Protein backbone atom coordinates (compact mmCIF):
# COMPACT_ATOMS: atom_id res chain seq x y z
CA UNK A 1 0.00 0.00 0.00
CA UNK A 2 1.27 3.55 -0.75
CA UNK A 3 2.42 4.79 2.65
CA UNK A 4 5.46 6.93 3.42
CA UNK A 5 7.08 8.10 6.63
CA UNK A 6 6.65 11.83 7.11
CA UNK A 7 8.47 13.46 10.01
CA UNK A 8 5.19 13.22 11.95
CA UNK A 9 4.44 9.56 11.16
CA UNK A 10 3.07 7.31 8.43
CA UNK A 11 0.93 9.00 5.76
CA UNK A 12 -1.25 7.23 3.19
CA UNK A 13 -1.41 8.66 -0.36
CA UNK A 14 -2.48 7.83 -3.91
CA UNK A 15 -1.68 9.13 -7.38
CA UNK A 16 -3.64 9.21 -10.62
CA UNK A 17 -2.41 10.12 -14.08
CA UNK A 18 0.83 9.72 -15.99
CA UNK A 19 3.92 10.15 -13.84
CA UNK A 20 5.47 12.39 -16.49
CA UNK A 21 2.64 14.96 -16.23
CA UNK A 22 2.86 18.07 -14.03
CA UNK A 23 1.86 17.20 -10.45
CA UNK A 24 -1.24 18.61 -8.76
CA UNK A 25 -1.46 18.00 -5.02
CA UNK A 26 -4.93 18.17 -3.43
CA UNK A 27 -5.27 19.03 0.29
CA UNK A 28 -8.69 18.28 1.78
CA UNK A 29 -10.69 19.77 4.64
CA UNK A 30 -11.06 18.92 8.31
CA UNK A 31 -11.64 15.23 8.92
CA UNK A 32 -11.85 14.45 5.19
CA UNK A 33 -10.23 11.39 3.68
CA UNK A 34 -8.83 11.09 0.18
CA UNK A 35 -11.90 9.03 -0.83
CA UNK A 36 -13.99 12.17 -0.27
CA UNK A 37 -12.59 13.94 -3.33
CA UNK A 38 -15.14 13.64 -6.18
CA UNK A 39 -13.92 11.41 -9.01
CA UNK A 40 -15.26 13.99 -11.47
CA UNK A 41 -12.78 16.54 -10.13
CA UNK A 42 -9.79 14.22 -10.12
CA UNK A 43 -10.57 12.62 -13.49
CA UNK A 44 -11.06 16.02 -15.13
CA UNK A 45 -7.66 17.19 -13.90
CA UNK A 46 -6.07 13.97 -15.15
CA UNK A 47 -7.82 14.38 -18.52
CA UNK A 48 -6.43 17.92 -18.70
CA UNK A 49 -2.90 16.49 -18.59
CA UNK A 50 -2.00 16.55 -14.91
CA UNK A 51 -0.96 13.93 -12.37
CA UNK A 52 -3.12 14.18 -9.27
CA UNK A 53 -1.78 13.37 -5.79
CA UNK A 54 -4.18 12.89 -2.87
CA UNK A 55 -3.52 11.80 0.71
CA UNK A 56 -5.07 11.24 4.11
CA UNK A 57 -4.10 13.90 6.63
CA UNK A 58 -2.46 12.80 9.86
CA UNK A 59 -5.16 11.70 12.31
CA UNK A 60 -7.72 10.69 9.64
CA UNK A 61 -8.23 7.89 7.12
CA UNK A 62 -5.41 5.38 6.97
CA UNK A 63 -2.67 7.78 8.09
CA UNK A 64 -1.16 7.70 11.57
CA UNK A 65 -3.00 8.72 14.71
CA UNK A 66 -1.57 11.47 16.87
CA UNK A 67 -1.12 10.47 20.50
CA UNK A 68 -2.65 13.52 22.18
CA UNK A 69 -5.70 14.55 24.18
CA UNK A 70 -8.95 15.18 22.33
CA UNK A 71 -10.16 18.79 22.64
CA UNK A 72 -13.58 19.02 24.25
CA UNK A 73 -16.50 20.90 22.74
CA UNK A 74 -15.98 23.50 25.48
CA UNK A 75 -12.31 23.87 24.51
CA UNK A 76 -13.22 24.36 20.86
CA UNK A 77 -15.92 26.92 21.58
CA UNK A 78 -13.48 28.79 23.80
CA UNK A 79 -10.88 28.82 21.01
CA UNK A 80 -13.50 30.07 18.55
CA UNK A 81 -13.81 33.22 20.67
CA UNK A 82 -10.20 33.37 21.88
CA UNK A 83 -7.60 31.42 19.86
CA UNK A 84 -5.05 31.91 22.64
CA UNK A 85 -7.24 30.02 25.12
CA UNK A 86 -5.91 26.61 24.10
CA UNK A 87 -2.78 25.00 22.74
CA UNK A 88 -3.56 22.54 19.94
CA UNK A 89 -1.86 19.13 19.72
CA UNK A 90 -0.45 20.28 16.38
CA UNK A 91 -0.80 23.29 14.09
CA UNK A 92 -1.70 23.92 10.48
CA UNK A 93 2.00 24.63 9.94
CA UNK A 94 2.78 21.12 11.19
CA UNK A 95 0.25 19.72 8.73
CA UNK A 96 1.92 21.72 5.96
CA UNK A 97 5.14 19.90 6.82
CA UNK A 98 3.36 16.63 5.94
CA UNK A 99 2.64 18.05 2.48
CA UNK A 100 6.25 19.04 1.92
CA UNK A 101 7.40 15.63 3.18
CA UNK A 102 5.10 14.01 0.62
CA UNK A 103 6.66 16.07 -2.19
CA UNK A 104 10.09 15.04 -0.94
CA UNK A 105 9.07 11.38 -0.86
CA UNK A 106 7.84 11.60 -4.46
CA UNK A 107 11.01 13.37 -5.58
CA UNK A 108 9.05 16.41 -6.71
CA UNK A 109 10.64 19.84 -6.74
CA UNK A 110 7.13 21.23 -6.33
CA UNK A 111 3.53 20.99 -7.44
CA UNK A 112 0.42 22.94 -8.26
CA UNK A 113 -1.31 22.93 -4.88
CA UNK A 114 -5.08 23.00 -4.43
CA UNK A 115 -6.45 23.28 -0.91
CA UNK A 116 -10.10 22.99 0.11
CA UNK A 117 -11.33 24.68 3.32
CA UNK A 118 -8.80 23.63 6.00
CA UNK A 119 -6.70 22.35 3.11
CA UNK A 120 -6.61 25.87 1.69
CA UNK A 121 -5.24 27.14 4.99
CA UNK A 122 -2.59 24.42 5.01
CA UNK A 123 -1.77 25.25 1.38
CA UNK A 124 -1.18 28.86 2.42
CA UNK A 125 1.42 27.72 4.94
CA UNK A 126 3.10 25.60 2.27
CA UNK A 127 3.30 28.67 0.04
CA UNK A 128 4.46 30.96 2.85
CA UNK A 129 7.21 28.67 4.15
CA UNK A 130 8.19 26.91 0.91
CA UNK A 131 7.28 29.24 -1.98
CA UNK A 132 9.74 27.51 -4.31
CA UNK A 133 7.74 24.26 -3.95
CA UNK A 134 4.36 25.76 -4.96
CA UNK A 135 3.98 26.34 -8.69
CA UNK A 136 0.49 27.82 -8.34
CA UNK A 137 -1.83 28.05 -5.34
CA UNK A 138 -5.57 27.41 -5.60
CA UNK A 139 -7.63 28.13 -2.50
CA UNK A 140 -11.15 26.69 -2.41
CA UNK A 141 -13.51 28.17 0.21
CA UNK A 142 -10.69 28.96 2.64
CA UNK A 143 -9.68 31.87 4.86
CA UNK A 144 -6.63 33.80 6.07
CA UNK A 145 -7.78 33.33 9.71
CA UNK A 146 -8.31 37.09 9.81
CA UNK A 147 -10.33 37.63 13.02
CA UNK A 148 -12.29 40.52 11.50
CA UNK A 149 -14.00 38.24 8.94
CA UNK A 150 -17.64 37.21 9.54
CA UNK A 151 -18.31 34.15 11.70
CA UNK A 152 -20.76 31.39 10.82
CA UNK A 153 -24.17 31.24 12.45
CA UNK A 154 -24.81 29.31 15.65
CA UNK A 155 -26.76 26.74 13.62
CA UNK A 156 -23.77 26.04 11.38
CA UNK A 157 -21.35 25.93 14.31
CA UNK A 158 -23.64 23.57 16.20
CA UNK A 159 -23.93 21.13 13.29
CA UNK A 160 -20.16 21.05 12.90
CA UNK A 161 -19.58 20.58 16.63
CA UNK A 162 -22.03 17.68 16.82
CA UNK A 163 -20.37 15.91 13.90
CA UNK A 164 -17.02 16.06 15.70
CA UNK A 165 -18.17 14.39 18.90
CA UNK A 166 -20.91 11.91 18.05
CA UNK A 167 -19.84 8.28 18.56
CA UNK A 168 -19.98 5.55 15.93
CA UNK A 169 -22.47 3.79 13.70
CA UNK A 170 -25.62 5.25 12.18
CA UNK A 171 -25.72 8.26 14.51
CA UNK A 172 -22.22 9.31 13.46
CA UNK A 173 -23.05 8.95 9.77
CA UNK A 174 -26.28 10.91 10.19
CA UNK A 175 -24.59 13.74 12.08
CA UNK A 176 -21.82 14.03 9.47
CA UNK A 177 -24.37 14.15 6.66
CA UNK A 178 -26.40 16.76 8.54
CA UNK A 179 -23.31 18.96 8.96
CA UNK A 180 -22.42 18.59 5.27
CA UNK A 181 -25.96 19.43 4.17
CA UNK A 182 -25.99 22.46 6.48
CA UNK A 183 -22.68 23.69 5.03
CA UNK A 184 -23.79 23.07 1.45
CA UNK A 185 -26.46 25.77 1.57
CA UNK A 186 -29.91 25.82 -0.04
CA UNK A 187 -29.23 24.86 -3.66
CA UNK A 188 -27.11 21.69 -3.81
CA UNK A 189 -27.81 19.29 -0.91
CA UNK A 190 -24.53 17.59 -0.09
CA UNK A 191 -26.16 14.18 0.32
CA UNK A 192 -27.31 14.41 -3.29
CA UNK A 193 -24.59 16.44 -5.02
CA UNK A 194 -21.62 16.86 -2.68
CA UNK A 195 -19.16 15.22 -0.32
CA UNK A 196 -21.88 13.73 1.90
CA UNK A 197 -22.39 11.16 -0.87
CA UNK A 198 -19.14 9.61 0.37
CA UNK A 199 -19.85 9.79 4.10
CA UNK A 200 -21.06 6.24 4.67
CA UNK A 201 -18.18 4.62 2.78
CA UNK A 202 -15.67 6.99 4.40
CA UNK A 203 -16.92 6.08 7.88
CA UNK A 204 -16.67 2.39 7.01
CA UNK A 205 -13.09 2.94 5.83
CA UNK A 206 -11.94 4.87 8.92
CA UNK A 207 -14.16 6.94 11.22
CA UNK A 208 -11.86 8.97 13.51
CA UNK A 209 -13.68 11.90 15.15
CA UNK A 210 -10.85 12.40 17.66
CA UNK A 211 -8.53 13.30 14.81
CA UNK A 212 -11.12 15.64 13.33
CA UNK A 213 -11.42 17.42 16.69
CA UNK A 214 -7.65 17.84 16.92
CA UNK A 215 -7.62 19.25 13.38
CA UNK A 216 -10.41 21.66 14.31
CA UNK A 217 -8.27 22.83 17.22
CA UNK A 218 -5.47 23.59 14.74
CA UNK A 219 -7.89 25.66 12.64
CA UNK A 220 -9.35 27.63 15.52
CA UNK A 221 -5.97 28.51 17.03
CA UNK A 222 -4.29 29.45 13.74
CA UNK A 223 -2.85 32.96 13.53
CA UNK A 224 -3.89 35.51 10.94
CA UNK A 225 -1.79 34.92 7.80
CA UNK A 226 -2.81 38.09 5.95
CA UNK A 227 0.51 39.89 6.21
CA UNK A 228 2.53 36.79 5.37
CA UNK A 229 0.51 36.25 2.20
CA UNK A 230 1.65 39.60 0.80
CA UNK A 231 5.06 38.06 0.05
CA UNK A 232 3.81 35.13 -2.07
CA UNK A 233 5.44 35.11 -5.54
CA UNK A 234 3.23 32.51 -7.24
CA UNK A 235 -0.16 33.07 -8.94
CA UNK A 236 -3.05 32.58 -6.52
CA UNK A 237 -6.62 31.64 -7.41
CA UNK A 238 -9.31 31.88 -4.72
CA UNK A 239 -12.68 30.26 -5.45
CA UNK A 240 -15.68 30.54 -3.17
CA UNK A 241 -19.34 29.60 -3.21
CA UNK A 242 -21.68 32.56 -3.05
CA UNK A 243 -23.92 30.65 -0.61
CA UNK A 244 -21.20 29.39 1.77
CA UNK A 245 -22.60 29.47 5.34
CA UNK A 246 -19.44 28.14 7.03
CA UNK A 247 -16.73 30.44 5.63
CA UNK A 248 -18.07 33.70 4.28
CA UNK A 249 -17.11 34.49 0.65
CA UNK A 250 -15.43 37.66 1.89
CA UNK A 251 -12.69 35.36 3.21
CA UNK A 252 -11.55 34.56 -0.33
CA UNK A 253 -11.77 38.22 -1.24
CA UNK A 254 -9.49 38.87 1.73
CA UNK A 255 -6.96 36.36 0.37
CA UNK A 256 -6.85 38.04 -3.01
CA UNK A 257 -6.57 41.48 -1.44
CA UNK A 258 -3.42 40.25 0.32
CA UNK A 259 -1.48 38.59 -2.50
CA UNK A 260 0.48 40.20 -5.32
CA UNK A 261 -0.85 38.08 -8.17
CA UNK A 262 -4.34 36.87 -7.38
CA UNK A 263 -7.67 36.20 -9.01
CA UNK A 264 -11.05 35.73 -7.30
CA UNK A 265 -13.93 33.61 -8.58
CA UNK A 266 -17.33 33.46 -6.85
CA UNK A 267 -19.59 30.59 -7.96
CA UNK A 268 -23.35 31.28 -7.71
CA UNK A 269 -25.52 28.85 -5.70
CA UNK A 270 -22.48 26.96 -4.36
CA UNK A 271 -22.16 26.47 -0.61
CA UNK A 272 -19.26 25.04 1.37
CA UNK A 273 -18.99 21.89 -0.69
CA UNK A 274 -17.64 20.32 -3.88
CA UNK A 275 -21.02 20.05 -5.60
CA UNK A 276 -21.14 17.94 -8.74
CA UNK A 277 -23.05 20.46 -10.93
CA UNK A 278 -20.29 23.08 -10.58
CA UNK A 279 -17.27 20.79 -11.00
CA UNK A 280 -16.88 21.40 -14.77
CA UNK A 281 -16.85 25.16 -14.15
CA UNK A 282 -14.52 24.77 -11.19
CA UNK A 283 -12.05 22.58 -13.10
CA UNK A 284 -12.07 25.07 -15.98
CA UNK A 285 -11.04 27.85 -13.59
CA UNK A 286 -8.31 25.74 -12.00
CA UNK A 287 -6.83 24.46 -15.27
CA UNK A 288 -6.73 27.97 -16.74
CA UNK A 289 -4.99 29.16 -13.59
CA UNK A 290 -2.40 26.36 -13.60
CA UNK A 291 -1.73 26.84 -17.32
CA UNK A 292 -0.81 30.48 -16.67
CA UNK A 293 2.75 29.39 -15.87
CA UNK A 294 5.10 27.00 -17.60
CA UNK A 295 6.37 24.09 -15.56
CA UNK A 296 9.43 22.31 -16.89
CA UNK A 297 9.03 18.51 -16.84
C-alpha positions, 0 to 999 in steps of 0.5 A, a space after each residue: 500500500 502507498 504509505 510513506 514516513 513523514 516526520 510526523 508519522 506514516 501517511 497514506 497517499 495515492 496518485 492518478 495520471 501519468 507520472 510524467 505529467 505536471 503534479 497537482 497536489 490536493 489538500 482536503 478539509 477537516 476530517 476528510 479522507 482522500 476518498 472524499 474527493 469527487 472522481 469527477 474533479 480528479 478525473 477532469 484534472 487527469 484528462 487535462 494532462 495533470 498527475 493528481 496526488 491525494 492523501 489522508 491527513 495525519 489523524 484521519 483515514 489510513 494515516 497515523 494517529 496522533 497520541 494527544 488529548 482530544 479537545 472538548 467541545 468546550 475547549 473548541 468553543 473557547 478557542 472560537 472566541 479566543 484562539 489563545 485560550 488553548 494550545 492545539 496538539 499540532 498546528 496547520 504549519 505542522 500539517 503543511 510539513 506533511 505536504 512538503 514531506 510528501 513532495 520530498 518522498 515523491 522526488 518532486 521539486 514542487 507541485 500545483 497545490 489545491 487546498 479545500 477549506 482547512 486544506 486551503 489554509 494548510 496550502 497557504 502555509 506551504 506557500 508561505 514557508 516553501 514558496 519555491 515548492 508551490 507552482 500555483 496556489 488554488 484556494 477553495 472556500 478557505 480563509 486567512 484566519 483574519 479575526 475581523 471576517 464574519 463568523 458562521 451562524 450558531 446553527 452552522 457551528 452547532 452542526 459542525 460541533 455535533 459531527 465532531 463528537 458523536 460516537 460511531 455507527 448510524 448516529 455518526 453517519 447521520 450527524 456528518 451528513 447533517 453537517 455537510 448538508 448544512 454547510 452546502 447551503 440551499 441549492 445543492 444538498 450535499 447528500 445528493 450532489 456533494 461530499 456527503 455522498 461519500 460519508 457512509 463509505 468513508 466512515 466504514 473505511 476509517 471513522 476517527 472523530 478524535 482526529 477531526 477534533 484535533 484538526 479543528 483545534 489547529 484551525 481555531 488557534 491558527 494565527 492571521 496569515 494576511 501579512 505573510 501572504 503579501 510576500 507570495 510570488 506565485 499566482 493565486 486563485 481563490 474560489 468561493 461559493 456565493 452561498 457558503 454558510 461556514 466560511 463567508 465568501 469575503 474570506 476569499 476576497 481577503 486572500 486576493 486582497 493580500 497577495 500580489 498576483 491573485 484572481 477571485 472567482 465566486 460561484 453562484 448557488 455553491 455552498 461550502 462543498 464540492 457540488 457535482 453540478 459546478 465541478 466542470 466550471 470549477 475545473 475550468 477555472 483551475 486548469 486555466 490558472 495552472 496553465 498560466 505558468 510554464 512548468 518544466 518537466 
